[in-house]
């Protein structure tokens, strides 16, 4: 019933939004006599509509906040590096608008593969990478694809500054991410996300036998290799996406350390 409710509401709202956006696109393209003020207003409406489409996607995907082993997935063999590239393409305009360069490191194509739903895994990675981009402005985001014990692992690191321990511990809970995203300087009340993305990503990865963790990303202030914890200075966040694989046992849990957050444990 819950899945059907979300599907019906999302479908009906999306249909009405598509009709409104079609009218806006028509006016912007074909009404050549529009003055600067009306054109500016239509552009603002178009931008709001595009943001609303993303919010509706998040609303639709929120069914993954609740685990359900019976929920169908389209399983295929996926290349983890290709999934990251597809996620980055979806976020390219956002990254450019915020001046965020994305660096990408991966082994040869096919070196890290997983059995899973390609679209769902892309969505999970897109929410994680999108969060890092939203936190950053004119700062880089690093993405690395690797393999640990035969399991693909995607790491996303930003340099957008530390998050205090209390909100960090809730970051993977529904709406927990809002405390770590700076307000838009132009429109402080504007929402690019509902605040469910990281929790959805955690749920999707969990359905694949994987998980999502977040911890402070630290380096020595002088740029050298850290010699001890006293040399560390938190510069941002590190998200680790264990992609798991359908039919694979969940990865062995890492020892809990201060600052690491896992939604399954709340720590």
N, C-alpha and C positions, 0 to 999 in steps of 0.2 A: 504493500500500500504506500509506503513512504516513497519508494522509487517512482511509482506511478504519479503520485502527487507532484513531485519535483518536475517530472517530465512534462506533465500537462500544464502546470503553471509557467514553466520556462518556455514551452512552445507557444502558448498564447501571447505572452508578453513579447517574445521575440518577433512574432508575426506583426503585431502592431508597431513595434519599433522599426521594423524593416520598411513598412509603408511610410512612416514619417521621414525616415532617412532618404528614401527614394525621392520624395518631394523636394527635400533640401538639395540633394545632388542635382536634380533637374534644374532648379532655379539657378544654382551656382554655375552650371555648365551652359545653359541656353539663354538665360536672361542677361543679355549683354548690356542693357541699359541700367542695371542695378548701380546705385550710388555706393560710395565707400561705406557709409554707415549701415545700410541694409546688408551689404555683402559681409561686413565684419560680424554682424549679428548672426547671419546664416552660418558663417564659419564657426562661431562659438556653439551654435546649436549642433552642427555636424560633429564637432569635437566632443560635446557632451553625449551625443548619441553613440559615438564609437566607444567612449568610456563605459556607457551603460551596457553595450554589447559585451564587454569584458566582464562586467559585474554579473551579467546574466549567465555567462559561461561558468563563473565561480559558483553561482547559485546552483546551477545544474550539477556541477561536480561535487557539491557538498554532500551528496549521498555517500561519498567515500570517507566521510568522517566516522561512519559507523561500519564496522567490519561485518561482512555477510558472505559466508563461504559459497552461498548459492547464486550470488550475483554473476551473470555471465561475462566472460572476457573472450576476446578474439586473440588466441595464442599463436605466436609465430616466433621464429628465431630472429632476434634483434641485435644489431651492431650498436653498442653503447655510444661510440663516437658519433655515429650518424644520428642517433637520437638527440645528442647534445647540439649538433649542428642545426637540426630542424628546430629545436627550441630557441636557439640563438637567432635564427632567421625571423621567427615570430616576434622577437623582442628588439629587432634591429632599430626600428624607428624610435623606440623609447630610449635605447642606449645613445643614439646619436643626439637626440634632443637634450639629454642630460650630460653630454660630453663624457660618456663612460667608455673607455677602450676596453675590449674584452680580449684577453690572451687565451689561447687554447693549446693544450698539450695532450697528445695521445699517441699511442703506439700505432703500428700499421693497421689498416682497416681489417676488421674481423678478429683483431687480437683480443678484444673483450666483448663477448656476446652473451646474451641471456634469453631464456625462454619466457616470453611474457606478452602482454598486450602492447604493441608499439605505440598506439595513440595514447593510452593511459600513462605509460612511462614517460612519453614526451611531455604530457601535461604536468606530471610531477616535477620533472626537471625544469620545465618552464616556470613553474611557481617559485622554485628555489632560486633560479638564476634571476628571475624578475624581481624578487625581493632584494637581492644583492644590488641590482641596478637601481631600484628605487631608493635604497639607502645611500647610494653614492651619487655624487655630482662632481664631475671633472676629476674623478679618481678611478683607478683601474679595477677591474674584476678579473680574477684568474680562475680558469676552469681546467681541471686535469682529469683525464680518464685513465684508470689503471685497473689492475686485477689483483685480488687478494684471495688466495686459496681457490682459484678458479672462478671467483665471483667478481663481476664488474663493479667498480667503485668510481663514482663521480664526485670530485671535490670542488667546491665553489668557495673562493676566498675573496672577501672585499677588504678595503682599507678605509671604511667609512667611520672608524672610531669604535670604541668599546660600548657595550651595553651593560648597565648595572646588573648585579647578580639576580635581583628579584624578578625584573622583567625577562631576563635571559632564561630563567628557570621555567617561565610560562610561554616561551616564544613559539613552541610547537603546538600549543593549545589553541582552540578556536578563539579568534580575535586577539590573541596574545601578541601577534606581530605588530599591531598598531603602535605600541609603545616604542618601537625601534625604528619607525619610519619618520623622518623629519617632515614637518608640514611644508606644503608647497608655498614658497615665498610670495607667489602671485595670487594664489587662491587657497588660503589655509584650510578652508573647509572642504575642498575638493578631494574626492576619494578615487584613487586609482584601483583599489582593491577593497573587498568587503572585510578582509582581515582573516580569511579562512584558508588562504593558499598554502601556507606551510603545513597546517593541520591536514589538509586534503592530500598534500604530497606524502606526508607520513603515512596516511591511511592507504594510499595507492601502493606505496612501497611495501607496507606490511602485508597487503593482499598478495604480493609477489614473493613473500618470504624474506623480504629485506627490511630495512628501516632507515630512518633519518636521524642524524645527530647534529648538534650545533655546539660550538665551543669558541672561546676567544682565540683569535689568530694573533700570535705574538712573534716578535722578532727583537733583536737587540737594537737599542736606539742608535748605535753607531753603525748598524748595518752588518755587523759580523755575526758569526754563529754563536748562539747563546751558550754560555759556560755554566750558568746556574739560573735558578728561578729569579734571582735578584737582578739578572741582566735583562729580564723580559719586560716588554712594554706592549700592552694590547693595542693593536692598530685597527682591528676590525673583527669580523666573524669568519669562522670556517665551518661550512656545511659539508657533511659527508653523507652521500647518498649510496647506501648499499642496495644494489638493484635486485639481489636475491635471485629469483627464478622460480617459476611455477613448478611445484613438485619438489623444490629444494627446501631443506630444513632451514629455519631462520639462522643467521650467523651467530656465532658465539658472542655473547655480550661482553663488551669491553669493561674492565673495572671502572666503576664510577669514580670520576675525579672532579674536583672543584671546578665549576664553570661549565661542565659538559651537561647538555640538556637532551633528554630523550623523553618524548611525550608518553611513552609507555610507562615510564617510572615517575614522571613529573619532576625529575631532578636533572 
